[in-house]
Amino acid sequence: MPKQKLNTVRINAGEWRSRLIKFPDAQGLRPTPERVRQTVFNWLGQDLTGKHCLDLFAGSGVMGFEALSRNAKSVVLVEKTTAVYRAILENKAVLKADLAQVFNLDALNFLNQNQQLFDVVFLDPPYQQGLLAKVLPVLSKHLNQDAIVYAEAEYKIEADDTWQVIKHSKAGNVFYHLLKLQHATH
C-alpha cells in the first residue's frame, strides 16, 4: 500500500519560521489558516516568552509549534486521533521541540487527569459536536491568573458569567475569539 501523502502547513514566525508541519487527513481536522494565525499571534503580542501553553485539540499541532517558535516556555499538545498524534510526534522530533509534551488523549479526559496551569490555551475542536460547551466549564481550573484562551468555532461566542470575549473576528465560516475569565478564580 503506498504511503499516504501528508498535508502541510507553514509556521509563520519565530525560531521555526517557514518550517512545514506535516499531518494526515483526519475527520474534522482543519488547521487554523495562516492569516488567522497571524491575527491571533498579533493579538497575543507575538512573543510568548515564559508562557505555558496548551493546544487542546491539537490537530496538525501548528498552534502549539507556532507558540514554541515564539519562545513559549512549554506547550502541551493533546490529540485524540492516533494517526494525527503520531504525526505531531514526528514533527516534534524534526523540529527538536524538546519543550513540547504530546498526549494521545481525549480533551476532556486530559483536563480531568491533569492539574497543570496554563497561560495561553488554544481551542479548535471539531465542529458540530458541542465540544467547546463541554470543555470551557472544565478549563477554568487549569488557567493561571490573566490566562488567555483562543477559541475557534463555527459560531460567534458570546460573553457570559464565566467568560469575557476580549477580541473576535471571522474568516470565511470560522469565528475566532480571545477569551478571558470574568473573575480570577484563584
Secondary structure, 3 states (H helix, E strand, C coil): CCCCCCEEEECCCCCCCCCEEEECCCCCCCCCCHHHHHHHHHHHCCCCECCEEEECCCCCCHHHHHHHHCCECEEEEECCCHHHHHHHHHHHHHHCCCCEEEECCCHHHHHHHCCCCEEEEEECCCCCCCHHHHHHHHHHHHEEEEEEEEEEECCCCCCCCCEEEEEEEEECCEEEEEEEECCCCC
